[in-house]
Amino acid sequence: MAIQKGAGTVDINARRVINGKDADVIQLYPMKHEWAWEYYNAANANHWLPTEISMQLDIEQWKSPTALTEQERHAFETALGFFTTADSIAANNIVIATYRHITSPEIRMYLLRQGYEEAIHTHAYQYIVESLGMDEAKIFNMYRQNQAIYDKADFILTFNEGIFDKYFETGTFENDQKFLENMCVFSLILEGIFFYSSFAVIFGFQRQHKLTGSAEQIQYIMRDESMHLNFGIKLINTIKEENPELWTAEFQSRIVNLVKNAAKLEYEYAAEVFPEGIFGMNAAGFKQYIEHVADRRLERVGLPIQFHSANPFPWMSEAVDLSKEKNFFETRVTEYRTGGALKW
């Protein structure tokens, strides 16, 4: 590539999330999307590794014939089986598709960090499985064996097909809407809805003082995913601001219907996986909780709520707010919190 002499500096007004044709994706400054840089720094401050969390109590309980019921073991394995699939899909979406179409270097910086965090999450599941002596093939292959997990994965992958194509490019109305649709499905549905029944189950274990090392890792994962969700929502809203023509009434209706369908898939998953309920949570409670979560996702991107359901699991809000914990379960990883870190 020949050097363009006298090209000058990047025009900050040319910086766009997508289709920033005249912006340089290499030159970080001057920044336009400073919020993305703030997310990048916050994510670095929240760094953690699964191997720093003790699994001793979990190992003792998993080996004990009386510490856990068969229903609890099944619920835990199924939740892990879903998580392993979901985080792999998320990583692929970021690395293979989303990153190459983003033309804002500061947004790309956060996406690189987000991709690394998805790797940490997969590492955490492997660490849990290995520590407890579980069947690795069973957990990591569960999406092929469990219909409810497969249906959720298939739903997401259906909307990935277009932007995963090596010939796909943004720059036309149709393709830009396709990219925005993928962002809505990825952020609002995969990271915003499909994790939450399983999160609730894992924190049910935590509240019962069972499998606390595993639950702590999932709590850190939930903190990361909450940041991913908030970043994704900001990304969607910024694309809307920069490309208002994409946010048509028809497109909005399509996203609302996708969220409604996703909510149905999620509480069908909960009802199938936890048919008798667990830790005081039953199918009706899961349904109401997922509807509540789905409404919050719609609300954040300016779409009308659909379910008007109250939160039946208020303790989930406490589980999300990791910064309130004081060295919970006496583990070292909370020492990463310094000077306002562990923010969402």
C-alpha positions, 0 to 999 in steps of 0.5 A: 500500500502506497503512503498517501502524502498530505492526507492529514488527520482523520476527520472525527465526523467521518467516524461511524459505527458502520460504513465509515468509508472515509475514516481510518480503522487503524488510527484510534484518535481522535475518538468519536465513540468515546463511550466504547473506550470507557467500556474497554477500560471498565472491562479491563478493570473487571478482569478475572480468571476462573482458576483463581476461584477455589472449587474444593467445596464444589468437589466435595458436594459433587462427590457426596451421594447426599449433598445434591439431589438428582434433579439438582445435578441434572439442572446444573449439568443442563445449564452448563451445557447451554452456557458452553454453546452460547458463549461459543456462538457469541465468540464466533459472532464477534470475531467472524462477523461483527468485527470486520464490519465495524469501522470505528476503531474504539468500538473494535477495541472493546470487541476484541476485549469482549471476544477474549472474555468469551474465551474466559467464559469457556475456560470457566466451564472447562474448569468446572467440568474438569474440577468436578470430574464431569463427562466433558463430552456430555456437557460440551455436546449437549446442544446436539442432545437437548432439543430445547438447547438446540432450538435456542442455538438454531434460532440465533444461528439462523440470523447469523447466516447473512453476515457470516457470508464472506461476500457480505458487505454493509453499504446498502439499505438491505445489508445495513438492516441485516447487520442491525438485525443481527446486532439486535438478535445477538445483544437483546436475545442471545446475551439479553434473554437466553442466558437468564433462566440458566443464570437464575438456576445457578444463583439458586445453588448459590443461595442454598450454599451449594456449588459456590465456587461454580456459582461464583464463576457464573456470577462473574460471567453474568457481570461480563455478559451484563456489560456486553448487553449494555455495550450492545444496546449502546451500539444498536442505539448509536447505529440508529442515530447515525442511520435513522432510515434503517429504523423503519416501522416494519423493522421495529415490528420485526424486532419486537416479534423476534423478542416475543418468539425468543421469550417463548423459546426461553421459558419453554426451555426452562419448563422442559429442563426444570419441569418440577421447578427448582429452589422455589422457582417453577415454570410459571415463575420462569415464564414471568421472569423471562417476560420481565427481562424481555420487556426491559430489553425492548425498552432499552432500544425504544421499542414498546414493552409487550408483557408488563410482567413484574420480576418474580425473582428480585434476588436476581438483581442482587446477584447481578450487583457483584460490587456489593459482595464482601469477599464472598465465599472467601475467594481471592478474585474480588481483590481485582476490585480497585478504585471503582472497578467491578462496575457494570 
